[in-house]
Each structure stands twice: as C-alpha cells, then as structure tokens.
Amino acid sequence: MILMKTFTAIIQREEDMYIATCVEVGTVSQGFDIEEVISNLKESTELYLEEFPLEVGV
C-alpha cells in the first residue's frame, strides 16, 4: 500500500539561490530556481523518509 502525505515547504531566496525546508521532516535543499529547489527538496525528503519512515497513526 502506498501512503500519500502532503508536506509544507518554506522557500527563501538567498542572493543567487533558493533554499527550501520541509517543515514536517526538517530536510533542506537548494537550487538556482523555484522548480529546481522544489525538485531537490522532494528528492532529499524521499531519501530521508526511506531511512526514517514516519509513524502512521491508526
């Protein structure tokens, strides 16, 4: 069974790059544009959750 969950991303502009943080998990990533930073954050969050899965409530 695949569980889908929505996460919140906070994106900040830092000079010539964007920094994105996933609020619920704490992962952080960066990119040169919005699309890249979101893609990088999704990838880093997926990798994190493979190693440290979220507890699923009943």
BELNOR-V352425 format. One record per run of one state. SS is the DSSP state (A for helix, B for strand, O for the rest). FROM is the first residue (numbers start at 1). TO is the last residue. If there is no record, write none. Layout:
{{SS FROM TO} {SS FROM TO}}
This chain:
{{O 1 8} {B 9 14} {O 15 16} {B 17 22} {O 23 27} {B 28 31} {O 32 33} {A 34 51} {O 52 58}}
